[in-house]
């Protein structure tokens, strides 16, 4: 009888252990099959000013995109390439960076202006700006435009654009060679051919001015500031990069049809280019 009771208790303990193990395995399987986090986008904005004295004021403005679900450090380093020294890419970390950057800008203007502030004849506002803008997020390609602006005296302000494409599937910045193998010289010919397809909006007393009439170069290089949609690959040029300042920034499209036969097969499949 005693042996029978022991046998029953042992069997019960074994069944209880087996049930717990099965439940644990179910939990683990559920965890393993958990769907990846859905891509989310947030942003931060700063627009602040300070008066140095009666003749000089300074303004600091910035807009930063925040990507809570992106965790790869190398990818984030590339996305925030213009934020020197940043290591914390959380929303609070980015806010701390902007606060520090603003303070350093104000301090530098106050210190640097001590020697020549008396030379300013009329009241001026000096500015520093950095703005991130989402171009698109499709097919696991994240496309961002960066605008940097500044004014520290002179005839006009200065500004420049950067464009970057990030492959979220492979956690890397996309290069032109990942899109097309078209020879450099042929691509330059297409850029020159298409220079006037998207007018910059510049006008004079006679009306609209063509982009080609304001060129400063004989050859338009395929630069690193590109992005794309389902119809074209676009190259973005900042003032003075290929044309006079009056031309502003210029965007030149090159259609997928023009690039036919040179498009990377994997890229073509992901973008569903026919």
C-alpha positions as CSV (number, residue, x, y, z in Angstrom):
1,X,0.0,0.0,0.0
2,X,2.8,2.4,0.9
3,X,4.5,1.7,-2.4
4,X,1.3,2.4,-4.3
5,X,0.8,5.8,-2.6
6,X,4.4,6.8,-3.4
7,X,3.9,5.7,-7.0
8,X,0.7,7.9,-7.3
9,X,2.4,10.9,-5.8
10,X,5.4,10.5,-8.1
11,X,3.1,10.3,-11.2
12,X,1.2,13.4,-10.1
13,X,4.4,15.4,-9.6
14,X,5.6,14.2,-13.1
15,X,2.4,15.3,-14.8
16,X,2.4,18.7,-13.0
17,X,6.0,19.2,-14.1
18,X,5.2,18.2,-17.7
19,X,2.2,20.7,-17.8
20,X,4.4,23.5,-16.5
21,X,7.0,22.7,-19.2
22,X,4.4,22.6,-21.9
23,X,3.0,26.0,-20.8
24,X,6.5,27.4,-20.7
25,X,7.1,26.2,-24.2
26,X,3.9,27.8,-25.3
27,X,5.0,31.1,-23.8
28,X,8.4,30.9,-25.4
29,X,6.9,30.0,-28.8
30,X,4.6,33.0,-28.5
31,X,7.5,35.2,-27.7
32,X,9.5,33.9,-30.6
33,X,6.6,34.5,-33.0
34,X,6.0,38.0,-31.8
35,X,5.6,40.5,-34.7
36,X,8.3,43.2,-35.1
37,X,7.4,46.6,-33.8
38,X,5.4,48.7,-36.2
39,X,7.5,51.6,-37.6
40,X,6.6,54.9,-35.8
41,X,7.7,58.5,-36.3
42,X,7.9,61.4,-33.9
43,X,9.5,64.8,-33.9
44,X,11.0,67.6,-31.8
45,X,11.0,71.3,-32.6
46,X,13.0,74.1,-31.1
47,X,12.7,77.8,-32.1
48,X,14.3,80.2,-29.6
49,X,16.1,83.6,-29.8
50,X,18.3,85.7,-27.6
51,X,19.3,89.4,-27.7
52,X,23.0,90.0,-27.5
53,X,22.7,93.8,-27.4
54,X,20.7,96.6,-29.1
55,X,22.2,95.7,-32.5
56,X,22.5,92.0,-32.5
57,X,20.0,89.1,-31.8
58,X,20.5,85.4,-32.5
59,X,17.9,82.8,-33.4
60,X,18.2,79.0,-33.2
61,X,15.7,76.7,-34.9
62,X,15.7,73.0,-35.4
63,X,13.4,70.1,-36.2
64,X,14.5,66.6,-35.6
65,X,12.7,63.4,-36.6
66,X,12.6,60.7,-33.9
67,X,12.4,57.0,-34.7
68,X,11.4,55.1,-31.5
69,X,11.4,51.6,-33.1
70,X,14.8,51.9,-34.8
71,X,17.5,50.3,-32.6
72,X,20.5,49.6,-34.8
73,X,23.3,52.0,-33.6
74,X,25.1,52.1,-36.9
75,X,21.9,53.0,-38.7
76,X,21.0,55.7,-36.2
77,X,24.6,57.1,-36.4
78,X,24.0,57.5,-40.1
79,X,20.6,59.0,-39.8
80,X,21.9,61.7,-37.3
81,X,25.2,62.1,-39.1
82,X,25.0,65.9,-38.6
83,X,24.5,65.8,-34.8
84,X,28.2,65.6,-33.8
85,X,28.8,63.9,-30.5
86,X,25.3,62.5,-29.9
87,X,25.0,59.0,-28.4
88,X,21.5,58.8,-27.1
89,X,18.9,58.7,-29.9
90,X,15.8,58.6,-27.6
91,X,13.4,61.5,-27.7
92,X,14.9,62.8,-24.4
93,X,18.4,62.3,-25.7
94,X,17.7,64.3,-28.8
95,X,16.1,67.0,-26.8
96,X,19.2,67.2,-24.5
97,X,21.4,67.5,-27.6
98,X,19.3,70.4,-29.1
99,X,19.4,72.2,-25.8
100,X,23.2,71.8,-25.6
101,X,23.6,72.8,-29.2
102,X,21.6,75.9,-28.8
103,X,23.5,77.0,-25.7
104,X,26.8,76.5,-27.5
105,X,25.6,78.5,-30.5
106,X,24.5,81.4,-28.3
107,X,27.8,81.3,-26.4
108,X,29.9,81.3,-29.5
109,X,28.1,84.3,-31.0
110,X,28.5,86.3,-27.8
111,X,32.2,85.5,-27.5
112,X,33.1,86.0,-31.2
113,X,31.1,89.3,-31.5
114,X,33.0,91.1,-28.8
115,X,35.7,92.4,-31.2
116,X,33.5,93.6,-34.0
117,X,30.0,94.3,-32.5
118,X,30.7,98.0,-32.7
119,X,31.0,97.7,-36.5
120,X,27.3,96.7,-37.0
121,X,25.5,99.7,-38.3
122,X,21.9,98.4,-38.3
123,X,20.1,95.8,-36.1
124,X,20.6,92.3,-37.3
125,X,19.4,88.8,-36.4
126,X,21.9,86.0,-36.9
127,X,20.5,82.5,-37.4
128,X,21.4,78.9,-37.3
129,X,18.9,76.2,-38.4
130,X,18.8,72.5,-39.0
131,X,15.6,70.7,-40.2
132,X,14.8,67.1,-40.9
133,X,11.9,66.3,-43.2
134,X,10.5,62.9,-44.1
135,X,10.4,62.4,-47.9
136,X,8.8,59.0,-47.8
137,X,8.8,55.6,-46.0
138,X,7.9,52.8,-48.5
139,X,9.1,49.3,-49.2
140,X,11.4,49.5,-46.1
141,X,13.2,52.5,-47.6
142,X,13.3,55.6,-45.3
143,X,14.0,58.8,-47.2
144,X,15.0,62.0,-45.4
145,X,15.7,65.5,-46.5
146,X,18.1,67.7,-44.3
147,X,18.1,71.4,-44.6
148,X,20.8,73.5,-42.9
149,X,20.5,77.3,-42.8
150,X,22.6,80.1,-41.5
151,X,23.0,83.9,-41.5
152,X,26.0,85.7,-39.9
153,X,26.0,89.0,-41.7
154,X,26.5,89.6,-45.4
155,X,24.2,90.1,-48.4
156,X,22.0,87.1,-47.9
157,X,21.6,83.9,-45.8
158,X,23.0,80.6,-46.8
159,X,21.3,77.2,-47.0
160,X,22.1,73.7,-48.2
161,X,20.2,70.5,-48.7
162,X,21.2,66.9,-48.1
163,X,19.1,63.8,-49.0
164,X,19.7,60.3,-47.6
165,X,18.0,57.0,-48.2
166,X,18.1,54.3,-45.5
167,X,17.4,50.6,-46.1
168,X,15.6,49.5,-43.0
169,X,15.5,45.9,-44.2
170,X,19.3,45.7,-44.1
171,X,20.0,48.6,-41.6
172,X,22.2,50.6,-43.8
173,X,22.4,53.9,-45.8
174,X,21.7,53.3,-49.5
175,X,24.4,54.2,-52.0
176,X,23.9,55.0,-55.7
177,X,25.6,51.8,-56.7
178,X,22.8,49.9,-54.8
179,X,20.3,51.4,-57.3
180,X,22.0,51.6,-60.7
181,X,25.2,50.5,-62.4
182,X,24.8,53.1,-65.2
183,X,28.3,54.4,-66.2
184,X,29.2,57.8,-64.7
185,X,29.5,59.6,-68.1
186,X,26.1,58.4,-69.3
187,X,24.4,59.4,-66.1
188,X,25.9,62.9,-66.4
189,X,24.6,63.1,-69.9
190,X,21.0,62.4,-68.6
191,X,21.3,65.0,-65.9
192,X,22.3,67.6,-68.4
193,X,19.5,66.5,-70.7
194,X,16.9,66.7,-67.9
195,X,18.2,69.9,-66.2
196,X,15.1,71.9,-67.2
197,X,12.4,69.3,-66.4
198,X,11.7,70.7,-62.9
199,X,12.0,74.5,-63.0
200,X,13.5,76.1,-59.8
201,X,11.0,78.9,-59.9
202,X,13.5,81.6,-60.6
203,X,12.3,84.6,-62.5
204,X,13.6,87.9,-63.9
205,X,12.1,90.9,-65.6
206,X,11.3,88.8,-68.6
207,X,9.7,86.0,-66.7
208,X,10.8,82.4,-65.7
209,X,14.5,81.6,-66.1
210,X,15.5,78.1,-67.2
211,X,17.8,76.2,-64.9
212,X,20.2,75.6,-67.8
213,X,20.7,79.4,-68.2
214,X,22.1,79.6,-64.6
215,X,24.6,76.7,-64.7
216,X,28.1,77.3,-63.4
217,X,29.4,73.9,-64.6
218,X,30.0,72.1,-67.9
219,X,29.2,68.7,-66.4
220,X,26.5,68.0,-63.8
221,X,27.8,65.2,-61.4
222,X,25.6,62.6,-60.0
223,X,25.8,63.7,-56.3
224,X,25.1,61.8,-53.1
225,X,21.9,63.7,-52.5
226,X,19.4,61.5,-54.2
227,X,16.0,60.1,-53.5
228,X,13.3,58.3,-55.5
229,X,9.6,57.5,-56.1
230,X,7.8,55.0,-58.3
231,X,8.6,57.1,-61.4
232,X,12.0,58.7,-61.1
233,X,15.4,58.9,-59.3
234,X,15.9,62.5,-58.2
235,X,19.2,64.4,-57.6
236,X,19.1,67.4,-55.4
237,X,21.6,70.3,-55.7
238,X,22.1,73.1,-53.2
239,X,22.8,76.7,-54.2
240,X,26.2,77.2,-55.8
241,X,26.7,73.5,-56.2
242,X,25.9,73.6,-60.0
243,X,24.2,76.9,-60.5
244,X,24.1,80.5,-59.3
245,X,22.7,81.4,-55.9
246,X,19.7,83.0,-57.6
247,X,18.7,79.6,-59.0
248,X,18.1,78.3,-55.5
249,X,18.2,74.6,-55.1
250,X,17.7,72.4,-58.2
251,X,16.2,69.0,-58.5
252,X,16.8,66.9,-61.6
253,X,14.8,63.7,-62.3
254,X,16.0,60.6,-64.2
255,X,13.2,58.2,-65.0
256,X,13.4,54.5,-64.4
257,X,12.9,54.0,-68.1
258,X,16.0,56.0,-68.8
259,X,17.9,53.7,-66.3
260,X,16.4,50.5,-67.7
261,X,18.9,47.7,-67.9
262,X,21.1,49.2,-65.2
263,X,18.8,49.0,-62.2
264,X,19.8,46.6,-59.4
265,X,17.5,43.5,-59.6
266,X,16.8,43.4,-55.8
267,X,16.0,47.1,-55.7
268,X,13.8,46.8,-58.8
269,X,11.8,44.0,-57.2
270,X,11.4,45.9,-53.9
271,X,10.2,49.1,-55.7
272,X,8.0,47.1,-58.1
273,X,9.5,48.8,-61.1
274,X,8.2,47.4,-64.4
